C-alpha cells in the first residue's frame, strides 16, 4: 500500500509539472527547485525519525 501511494504522488507531481509547463514554461524551474527542496527535507525528516 505505501508503494501505491508513493507511485500515485510521483505521477501526480509529474502531471502537475507537465501541466505547468504547458501553461507557463518560465515557471517550471523555480517550482522544480522548490519540489526538490521539499522532497529533500522530507527524506531527511523520515531518516531522522526512523
C-alpha positions, 0 to 999 in steps of 0.5 A: 500500500505505501508503494501505491501511494508513493507511485500515485504522488510521483505521477501526480507531481509529474502531471502537475509539472507537465501541466505547468509547463504547458501553461507557463514554461518560465515557471517550471524551474523555480517550482522544480527547485522548490519540489526538490527542496521539499522532497529533500527535507522530507527524506531527511525528516523520515531518516531522522525519525526512523 
